[in-house]
Structures are given as C-alpha cells and as structure tokens.
Amino acid sequence: MPRDDRATGPDAPAVVWFRFDLRLSDNPALTAAANSGRPLVGLYVLDETGHGSRPLGAAARWWLAGSLRALQSALARAGVPLILRRGPATAVISAVLRETGAGLIAWNPRPMPAEQAADDSVRDIVAAALPHVAIADGQRRTCLLHDPAAVRGRVFTPFWKTLTAKLAPPPPLPVPRLRAGPRIDSDRLADWRLEPTAPDWAGGLRDTWTPGEAGAASRLASFLDGGIEGYATLRDRPDLAHVSMLSPHLRFGEITPGQVWHTVQMALASGRAATADAEKFLSELGWREFAYNLLHHHPDIAAANLQARFDAFPWQPDDALLRAWQRGATGYPIVDAGMRQLWRTGWMHNRVRMVVASFLVKHLLQDWRAGEAWFWDTLVDADPASNPASWQWVAGCGADAAPYFRIFNPILQGERFDPDGAYVRRFVPELAGLPNAAIHQPWRATPVERAAAGVRLGDTYPAPIVEHTRARNRALAAFGEIKSNA
Ligand code: FAD
C-alpha cells in the first residue's frame, strides 16, 4: 500500500464518525479529533445492512432525522460539514477517508456487543486498507457511567450500591475548538425518508420534543428547575410533570449520563435539589446502567428469556388482542391512555409502561416479545438495552424480575397513580365527562352518569376485553405450568 503523504500531513482532515453520540460537548472522539489540530469532517452512516445493529423503529427514525439536523447546524456554525452516507459502514468509511484524504478517524466506543463487533471490523479494514490513517477509538466511554465488561450484576440493588460506592464520573468535556474541514458529497437527509410523509403521523412528536443537544440541555434545565422537586414520590404520577423526559436524548447521545450526574450534583450542592429526590433520580439512571450490563452479558436479551423456564410458558398469541392493546382499545382506561400517549407522543410514563406491559403479558397472555417489538417501533427512546430488559422484568422472566405472580390491577393502578383521572382524560377524551369515581372503571358509572358523559360502552368506548379477576387467575394458572421448572 503506497504511503499517502497528503494524508499524513497536519492538514489532512480528521473524520469524526458520529453514532449514538449526536452532540458536541462531552464527546471524547470529537475532542481527540479537534485536539489533533486537523480540519474536521463529521460523518454519519446510515447502515441498514443489519451488521449487528437492530434496525431503528419508526419513531426512533423520526428522532434521528431531527437529531442529525440539529448536529448538522451546530457543526456548520464552525464550518464543519456533517457528511451523510448510506451503506455498509466499512465500505462507506473507507470511501470517505479516501475522498477527504483523511489522516485520522475518531469514534466513541459503543456499549452494545453487536456494535462493538461491527466497530472492530471497521478498525481492521481501515488499518489494513489505509494504514496511514490514525484511528482514535479508545477514548473514555461516555454513554454509560460504568464499564459493563468489568462488572456483572444480576440483582439491581447490590449492583447499584457497588457502583455508587465508587462512582466518580470524570468532569464532562467542553465543546472543543473546531477547525473547518472540506465538504465532500453528502446524501440529502430528506432522501433518507426517516420522517413519515403519507400519512404524516409525527405531529404529536413534533409538538412534544426538540431532538438535539440544545433540546436535551433545556429539558435537563427545566427538570432541575422544579420537576425534580418531589421526584422521589411524584415520579410515579403520570398526571404530573415530575420526570425528566430525558430518555430519548440519552438514547441518541445528545447528553451523557455523566453530564446529567454532574449537573445533579451541582443542584444538590447548591440546595436546588433535595437529597432524596436526587438520589432516586440518579438510581433511575442506575437502571439504565443495569440494563446495559444485562445486554453486555446477554446479547440476545431481546429474543431469549433470561430465565430459561419461561421458554415453556403457554403464551396464547392472538392478533386481535394484540391489536386492541396497540390501539389503546382494551376498555381499561389507564392502559388505553398509556398506549395512546405512546402513539401520539412516542413516549409513555414509566409507571404506565409497567401497567400496560403487565396487562399485555399477564391479562392477555401475549408473549412479551410482541410488546417489546411494538415499543421498539413506537418509542422515540426505544433502547436496545432498557426496552428488552424492562419487558423481561415486567414479564417475570428477566434478571431480578418482578415475580410473575405480582399482577398489576389496572383499575387500582389508575386510581392510585392518576387519582383525579387527569391523565386518562387527556389521552382518552371520550371518557372525560365521567366522574372521578368511575374514570378508571367506566362500567361502574351509573347509566345516568354514562349518559351525561356521552359514554356508551362497546360503542363510544370499548367494554373491557378481559375481566380482571378471571384474567388474573388464568395468568396464575399459566405460570403454575412452568413454576416447578424453577
Ligand atoms: P426519569 O424518571 O426522568 O429517569 C431518568 C433517566 O433514567 C431516563 O431518561 C432513563 O434513561 C433512565 N431510566 C429511568 N427509569 C428506567 C428504567 N426503569 N430502566 C432503564 N432506564 C431507566 N427506557 C428507555 O430509555 N428506553 C426504552 O426503550 C424503555 N422501554 C421500557 C419498556 C418497559 C416495558 C418499561 C416498564 C420501561 C421502559 N423504559 C425504557 C424505562 C423507563 O420507562 C424510561 O426510561 C422512562 O420512562 C423515561 O422517562 P424519563 O426520561 O422521564 O425518566
């Protein structure tokens, strides 16, 4: 391989390969590239060839478009292009390195096993085909607070206790000084068709979210500006605004858990956040760490039960039941409100995620993988670790799972966590006129109350598709069939 002197000179550009780290701050790969003093070229590769990564669902594709647009403008302010290319990462990267005459390529390590393997093959191919190009891929990890390869946790509480005892995330990196780099051919974002057009179902997503690093920072700031107050107790209330809604920003790497951790520490030190609220909030970030730990040690977590005895579970696949759940037409208001919040905004409150997931796997006896797949397609925060780990947790087949026999009662969950029915009224407006006492069980309203509210069960709103007690007993009996295999 002839040596390319142009590429080894100090003015040979550095290519920064962005993945799920769509930000300028606390970005070790970008900082390493900037510190080399070379002109910079950003690159995003849409690799849909299935090399390891799970193809993004529709809501996540919508988010990706917004996030890339935000990154493109942020880089453009410093004259740095963000080149968009589609195809197998190895081939695209080799081409871009040649076209730019690059002397360096930098990327951040990813915590997912399949993606790590894909990165290894890119490294091998670049090293073999373009030996004059330096590779900076070993910078510190910023997508997680811990290194899953160094810890193995099957039970959350001791896992998080051990981790917090030694947790000292390094201070986040500032945005480096960027040197403008050469522009080469780039795909047009619109041509990737990441956003829906006919039909355009993304109106509710646009109303709810601002993808990108600035959107992430302002979401965190507003959470610390009031939302965190009472988080320890109020985080379970879907009718209130006491959670951060940072999940899609974390998922796309628009903000790092280290940045969140340090900002919360500052809020604690200045008295803006109470200890109980801050600790509870950080422990939720701990669940994210835990999920990535599980993914690292169980790469097939989205497909295989972590507890093998569940392989024999007598699921009863039924497309009509699955569709009723997906559409928010189960006749249980808290379940339907959650599924419609998901459809409209691409996100669902955590408490309600637990309720709807439990309802699908226990009341309806549908395989958790069917629910996981629906969430994967419809959540803007659909995450390769947190989504399957949470589904397995709710289904009872995961690590440190809620026991299968603990079956959420959707009526009591609604009454407890949405006491005035404000959440249900927002997402299931056809029930809005019911009195509070009946909002979580419309069939208990008197005929006069139903008539006054314009509710006709089975017509304007479905009658329950299963009866709670019967469904509960059926689920327990199904579990009884595999219990002895423990
Ligand atoms: P906050 O309460 O503000 O928490 C802060 C951050 O901590 C979140 O942004 C998230 O990154 C992390 N976090 C909080 N709770 C959890 C949890 N239980 N597990 C893992 N991380 C957590 N979260 C995802 O990010 N992506 C998913 O695909 C996903 N799928 C889920 C599926 C089911 C069935 C369930 C029960 C939970 C799922 N979660 C998922 C976890 C959780 O519901 C969301 O992270 C949370 O609702 C996001 O809202 P927030 O940012 O306001 O959370």
Residues whose N, C-alpha, C, O or C-beta is under 5 A from the ligand:
A	BS01	FAD	V243 S244 M245 L246 S247 L250 F281 E284 L285 W287 R288 A291 M348 H349 N350 R353 M354 A357 D381 A382 D383 S386 N387 S390 W391
